[in-house]
Amino acid sequence: MNNKPDFSQRQPNNGADPLFIERWSPRAFQKAAVSDEALTRMVEAARWSPSCFNAQPWCIFTSTEATFNAFLALLVEGNQGWAQEAGVLGFIVSENNFEHNGKPNTYAQFDCGAAWMAMTLQARIEGLYTHGMGGIHADKAADYLKIDVESQSVVMGFAIGKLAELEQLSEAQQKAETPNSRKPLTDIWFQA
């Protein structure tokens, strides 16, 4: 099986570590289990993410073999088609208020993004790939996960797994299934 991604469109000409350059969100996953040890290391990486007032507002929910199909049903139909082959599905939920004073934490979802990036990079270290998803049924996920919608929000869904051959995807998905480029630094970095 030759499923090594082609990162040639990515021009890492400013010295970033390959770990960042080779972070990618594929849709072609093998139906293969993710070990409990690898998954624990990914969540452990997220645990060490920075957060406003060290609030650590992320709650990470992951599927088991028994709950995988229930998690899959919480994704929009377009994501269900490819995500059904992932090893693990999950959701990141934010705690929207600071625990120490009860005030709204306007940085909670930002901090959840930091935790997600840590999980994603640890997945690459494990030889796995991740795909974050906004295409979820957040209200149904909140109900299924039994979260308190007054103080918590479902931020995103995600898939974790091993790469598979592209042939399992639709023709349209196959054409888009390649690591994309990034904006040049001059478009995103402004020294003032």
N, C-alpha and C positions, 0 to 999 in steps of 0.2 A: 504494500500500500504506500503510495507516494502522496502524502497529504501535507507536506511541508509548505507552509505559506510562502509566497513570494513577497518579500519586503523591499524589492528594488525601487518601488515608487516612493519610498520613505528615504529622505535625504538627511541622515543624522550628521550634518556637517558642523555641529557646534559642540560636540563632545558629550552628549547625553549617553548614559549607559545603555547598552543593548536591551536590558530588561525593560526599559521604557519604550524603546523603538519597536520591540517585538510584542508589546501588549496589543491585543487585537480582539475583536468581538465577533467570532465566527458564528455561523448558524448550522454548520455541518458537524454534528457530534456523533460519536459512536455510542451505541447503547452499551455502556460499560459502567460498572460501579466506581464510585470515588471512595477511596478508603476512609474509614473513620479517622485515622491518624492524619491524613492529608487535610481533611475537612477541619479537624480540630486546629491544625496549624494555621489554616486560612482565617478562621474566626479569631484565633489568638493574635494574628497580625493586626486584624481590625481593632482588637481590644486596645492596642498600643497607639492608636491614632490620636492626634491632637484634637482638642475640642475646647470651645469657649468655657471658661471657668472650670475646666476639667469635668464638665457635666457628663461626658460620654453618653449622649442622648440616643445612641443606636440600640436597637433590639433586632437581632438577626434570627430569622426563622428559616430552617431548612427542612426539606422533605426527607422522609425515610422511604424505604421500599413500600411500606404499608400506606403512606400518605401521598406518594408521588402523583397519582392520578387526580387526587383532590386538589393538589397544588396546580397541576396542569390546567384544570378546569377554571382556575382563577386568572388565567392569561386570556388575552383577546385571541380570537380564532386564528388570525394570521401568525401569531407567535406559537400557538399550540402545535401547528404542523411540524415545525422543526424542533421545538423544545422537547417534544416527546422522546427524543433520542438522547437527551442530556443525562448525565449521571445523577445530578442533584438539581432541584429547583428550590428557590427560596425567595424571601421577601425581607427588605429592610424597613423597619418601622422606626419613626422618630418619637421621642418623648418631647413634647412641644413646650413644656414649662421647666424651669429650673427647679430642681429638688430642694435646694437650700433656701429659696425665697418664694417659690410658687409663681414668679413672674414669667411672662412669655419669653422663650428662648428663640429669638429671631434667627439665630445661627444654627439651629438644630439640624435642618436639612443639609446645610453646608457641611456640617461636621459628619453627618451620615455619608456624604460623598467622600470625605477623607477616609472613613472606615471602609467604604466600598473599594477605593483605590488600593488600600493596603491588602484587602482580600484578593483583589485581582492580581497584584504583583506577586503575592505569595503563591497564588495558583500557578503563575508562570514558572516560579521556582520549582513547583511540584510537577511540572511538565503538563499542566492542565490549562484550559482556556475558560474564560468566562464571557458571558454576554448579558449586559444589563438591559432591562426592559422598562419602558414607560407604558407599554401596551398591556395593561393589566386591568382587571375589574377591581379597583381599589376598595369600593364599598363591600363587595362580596368577600374580598380578602380580609378586610377588617372584621367582618362578621365571622368568617371561618377561624381566624386567628384569635378571636375573642378579645380584641383590643378595645380600649376605652377611647372612642372617637372624640370625646370631649378634650382629651389630653394627649392623644397619640394620632399619628398619621402614617398611612402606608406610603412610603416614599417611592419604592421601586420593586420590581421583581428581578430575578436573575437566574441564569442557568450556568452550571459548571460541568465540564466534561472533557473528554479526549476528542481530538479531531478525527473526523471521518472523511471519506472520499466525497467529493462534491456531487456525485451522481445521485445521491439520495435526495437532493434538493430539486425544486422545480427549475426549469430552464432560466427563468427570470432571476431566481435567487442565485443560481450558479454564476451568472454574469456579474452580479454585485458582490460575490463572495471572494473578495480580495482585500488585503490591507490597503487602506487609502492613505493619501498624503496628508500633510498638515500645512497650515498657513505658515509663511515665513515669519521669523522673529520680528521683522520690521512691521508686521501687521498687528502684533499683539503686545509688543514691549515698547514702552514709552518712558524715557528717562526725562524727568522734569526738574 
